[in-house]
């Protein structure tokens, strides 16, 4: 059976008062066979990703061999999500997590069929180590049964468990006894969907992980210097850039200026490792805290143009600036950099 790509137009759907939303048909598989018989859909893998504005559901269908992505925005509160398939239809069920909350709208529903190679988690990985590094941050080490698995610099993977998926950037990837160990530093949030899943994870448990996603079209070796500007856990993709530079340049100074922003000292990821590179390899590091103690000697408050002017090479030097953090943080930093004279080609933002 040959599948035809379908694209549904956005459709406004109104909920039924403050009762749980009913099942919602979000897609139909098509068939070109002579009888036009309906295709029986069997969901092999299901994932749901949520942020403040968007719910995206992906379903791998054994009969169709494709994924259906559904985006629903905006929701005033994150719902509980379940998926059912009946013959040629996929239903996404949304149920309110709190009583008495009224949804003004379920937003726009869009359906598209994508190729199976586009990043669905296909690797089964086992948790082999879990270590607390702060009250709400942990080091997770997963084993992939593939000795050739790699995550190139600047790329990320998607983790999936219990139908919930989230993208993360490893801080280390290295071979181990016929397989590969993939190391993550992850901060868990009290109301985060994936945080609740990871918080229950024990050594020996199994998740799914995708192949590497994203792109990084920049050769660090060709840059006269580079700067990193991060906020919170946004430093993990930038740490992979530093590690890549060290692997390709094992000796000599690191021509990097790093401005790392956090709420307090306990929130600084990999502080010992980053500060050690300042001492041993001459990498410039400047920590900024929005809620510092009176004894704090680094930057205070929120990042501003003066901090960047003092701790990032000037645009005339040809430096490239890599930015990673919350969307609002990244947008603010990009605006400041443009005001300082950096061109769009000199700024790379990790989303």
C-alpha positions in Angstrom: 0.0 0.0 0.0 1.3 3.4 -1.0 0.7 6.1 1.6 -0.3 9.6 0.5 1.0 12.6 2.4 -1.8 14.6 4.0 -1.8 18.1 5.4 -4.8 19.2 7.4 -5.7 22.9 7.7 -5.8 24.4 11.2 -9.1 23.9 12.8 -10.3 25.8 15.8 -11.9 23.4 18.4 -13.9 24.6 21.4 -13.9 22.6 24.6 -17.1 21.6 26.4 -17.1 23.9 29.4 -14.7 22.7 32.2 -15.3 19.0 31.7 -12.5 16.8 30.4 -12.0 17.1 26.6 -13.4 14.2 24.6 -11.5 12.0 22.2 -10.4 14.1 19.2 -9.9 12.5 15.7 -6.6 13.9 14.4 -5.8 11.9 11.3 -6.8 9.3 8.8 -4.5 6.9 7.0 -5.2 6.7 3.3 -5.0 3.7 1.0 -4.6 3.3 -2.8 -5.8 -0.4 -2.9 -8.6 -1.3 -5.3 -11.2 -2.0 -2.7 -10.4 1.1 -0.6 -10.5 -0.9 2.5 -9.6 0.9 5.7 -6.1 0.4 7.1 -5.9 -1.1 10.5 -3.5 1.1 12.5 -1.3 -0.3 15.3 0.7 2.2 17.3 4.2 0.9 17.8 5.6 4.0 19.6 3.8 7.1 20.9 5.4 10.2 22.3 4.0 13.5 23.6 6.0 16.7 24.0 4.7 19.7 25.8 5.9 23.2 26.7 4.0 26.3 27.8 2.5 26.8 24.4 2.5 23.6 22.4 1.5 20.0 22.7 3.0 17.8 20.0 2.1 14.1 19.7 3.9 11.7 17.4 2.7 8.2 16.6 4.6 5.5 14.7 2.1 3.4 12.9 3.0 -0.2 11.9 0.6 -0.3 8.9 1.4 3.1 7.6 5.1 3.2 8.4 4.9 7.0 9.0 4.6 9.5 11.9 1.7 11.8 12.5 2.6 15.0 14.4 -0.2 16.9 16.1 0.3 20.4 17.5 -2.4 21.9 19.8 -1.9 25.4 21.2 -2.4 27.1 23.5 -3.5 25.3 26.6 -3.8 27.1 30.0 -2.7 24.0 31.8 -0.8 20.8 30.8 -3.3 18.0 30.2 -2.9 14.2 30.6 -2.6 12.7 27.2 -3.6 9.2 25.9 -3.8 7.8 22.4 -6.1 5.3 20.8 -6.4 3.9 17.3 -9.5 2.6 15.7 -9.2 1.2 12.1 -8.1 4.2 10.0 -8.2 6.9 12.7 -5.9 8.1 15.4 -7.5 9.7 18.5 -5.7 12.0 20.9 -7.5 12.3 24.3 -6.8 15.3 26.5 -7.9 15.2 30.1 -7.5 18.1 32.5 -5.0 17.6 35.3 -6.9 20.0 37.6 -10.6 20.3 38.2 -12.3 23.6 37.8 -9.9 25.0 35.2 -11.6 26.3 32.1 -9.9 25.9 28.7 -10.9 28.8 26.5 -9.8 26.9 23.4 -7.8 23.8 22.3 -6.1 26.0 19.7 -5.3 24.9 16.2 -4.9 21.2 15.3 -2.5 20.4 12.5 -1.7 16.9 11.1 1.2 15.9 8.8 2.8 12.7 7.7 6.6 12.5 8.0 9.1 9.9 7.1 10.1 7.5 9.8 13.7 8.6 9.7 13.0 12.0 11.2 14.2 11.5 14.7 11.8 9.0 16.4 13.5 7.3 19.3 14.5 3.8 18.0 17.3 2.8 20.4 16.6 1.0 23.6 18.9 2.3 26.3 19.5 1.2 29.9 20.2 3.5 32.8 23.5 2.3 34.3 24.2 5.2 36.7 22.2 8.0 38.4 24.1 10.6 40.5 22.8 13.7 42.3 24.9 16.7 41.6 22.6 19.3 43.3 19.2 19.3 45.0 17.4 19.2 41.7 20.1 18.2 39.1 21.3 14.7 38.3 23.9 12.9 36.2 22.2 10.2 34.1 24.3 7.6 32.3 22.6 5.4 29.6 24.1 2.5 27.7 23.3 2.0 24.0 24.1 -1.5 22.7 25.9 0.0 19.7 29.7 0.5 19.9 29.5 2.9 16.9 26.9 5.3 18.3 28.1 8.9 18.4 26.6 12.3 18.9 28.5 14.9 16.9 29.3 18.3 18.4 26.4 20.6 18.7 23.7 17.9 18.2 21.2 16.5 20.6 19.1 13.3 21.1 15.5 12.7 22.1 14.6 10.6 25.1 11.3 8.8 25.4 9.5 7.0 28.2 5.8 6.5 29.1 4.8 8.4 26.0 6.7 11.6 27.0 9.7 12.8 25.0 12.2 15.6 25.5 15.4 16.6 23.7 18.7 16.7 25.6 22.4 17.3 24.7 24.9 14.8 26.1 27.9 16.1 28.0 29.9 13.0 27.1 29.7 10.0 24.8 32.3 7.2 24.9 32.6 3.4 24.0 32.1 0.8 26.8 32.4 -3.0 26.5 30.8 -3.4 23.1 28.3 -0.6 23.6 28.3 3.2 24.2 27.7 5.2 27.3 25.8 8.5 26.9 26.0 11.0 29.8 23.5 13.7 30.5 23.3 16.4 33.1 19.6 17.1 33.6 17.8 19.5 36.0 14.4 18.2 37.2 11.5 20.6 37.5 8.6 20.1 39.9 5.9 20.5 37.3 7.9 19.2 34.3 6.3 16.3 32.4 9.6 14.7 31.6 11.0 15.6 35.0 8.4 13.5 36.7 9.3 10.5 34.4 13.1 10.9 35.0 12.6 11.4 38.8 11.2 7.8 39.0 13.9 6.3 36.9 16.1 3.6 38.5 19.3 1.9 37.5 18.4 -0.9 35.1 15.3 0.8 33.7 14.9 1.1 29.9 14.1 4.2 27.8 14.2 4.9 24.1 16.6 7.3 22.5 16.8 8.8 19.0 19.7 9.1 16.6 21.4 12.5 16.8 19.3 15.5 15.7 20.1 19.0 14.7 23.0 20.5 12.9 26.3 22.4 13.6 27.7 23.8 10.3 30.7 25.6 12.0 34.3 24.4 12.1 35.7 25.7 15.4 39.2 25.3 14.1 38.6 28.0 11.6 37.5 30.6 14.2 40.0 33.1 15.6 38.0 32.9 18.8 34.5 32.1 20.0 32.3 33.0 22.9 29.6 31.1 24.8 26.6 32.6 26.6 24.5 30.2 28.6 21.7 30.2 31.2 21.1 27.3 33.6 21.1 23.9 31.9 21.7 25.6 28.6 25.4 25.3 29.3 25.4 21.5 28.4 25.3 22.0 24.6 28.1 24.6 25.0 30.2 22.3 27.1 30.1 19.8 24.2 31.6 22.5 22.0 34.4 23.0 24.5 35.0 19.3 24.7 35.2 19.0 21.0 37.8 21.8 20.8 39.9 20.1 23.5 39.8 16.8 21.6 41.0 18.5 18.4 43.4 20.9 20.2 44.8 19.0 23.1 47.4 21.6 23.9 47.6 25.4 24.1 45.1 28.0 25.2 41.4 27.7 24.4 40.3 30.9 22.6 37.0 31.0 24.3 35.1 33.5 26.5 32.2 32.0 28.5 29.5 34.0 30.2 27.4 31.6 32.3 24.2 32.8 34.0 22.4 31.1 36.9 20.2 31.9 39.8 22.6 30.9 42.6 25.9 29.1 43.1 24.3 25.7 43.6 22.8 26.0 40.1 26.1 26.2 38.3 26.6 23.0 36.3 30.2 21.6 35.9 31.6 24.6 37.8 34.8 22.8 38.8 35.5 21.5 35.3 34.8 24.9 33.7 36.9 26.9 36.2 39.7 24.3 35.9 40.0 25.1 32.2 40.3 28.8 33.1 43.4 27.9 35.2 44.9 25.2 33.0 44.0 26.3 29.4 43.4 30.1 29.7 39.7 30.0 28.9 38.0 33.1 30.1 35.0 32.3 32.4 32.6 34.8 33.9 29.7 33.6 36.2 26.6 35.8 36.7 24.1 35.1 39.4 20.6 36.7 39.6 20.3 35.9 43.3 23.8 36.0 44.7 24.9 35.9 48.4 26.6 39.0 49.8 30.0 37.2 49.5 29.6 36.5 45.8 32.5 38.2 43.8 31.3 37.5 40.2 28.6 39.1 38.1 25.3 40.1 39.7 21.8 40.6 38.3 20.7 39.8 34.8 23.0 39.8 31.8 23.3 43.2 30.1 25.3 44.9 27.3 28.1 46.0 29.6 28.7 42.4 30.8 28.9 41.3 27.2 31.1 44.2 26.2 33.6 43.3 28.9 33.6 39.5 28.7 33.0 38.7 25.0 35.5 39.5 22.2 34.4 42.5 20.0 32.6 41.7 16.8 35.5 43.2 14.8 37.6 40.2 16.1 35.6 37.8 13.9 34.4 35.9 17.0 31.3 33.7 16.8 29.0 33.7 19.8 27.0 30.5 20.7 23.9 31.1 22.9 21.8 28.6 24.7 19.1 29.0 27.4 15.4 29.6 27.7 13.9 31.2 24.6 13.4 34.5 26.4 17.0 34.5 27.5 18.4 33.6 24.1 16.2 36.3 22.4 17.4 39.0 24.9 21.1 38.0 24.4 20.8 38.0 20.6 19.3 41.5 20.8 22.1 42.7 23.0 24.7 41.2 20.7 23.2 42.8 17.6 23.2 46.2 19.4 26.9 45.7 20.1 27.6 45.2 16.4 27.6 41.4 15.9 26.1 40.3 12.6 23.5 37.5 12.3 26.2 35.3 10.8 28.3 35.7 14.0 25.5 34.4 16.3 24.5 30.7 16.6 21.5 30.0 18.9 20.7 26.5 20.2 17.0 26.0 20.3 
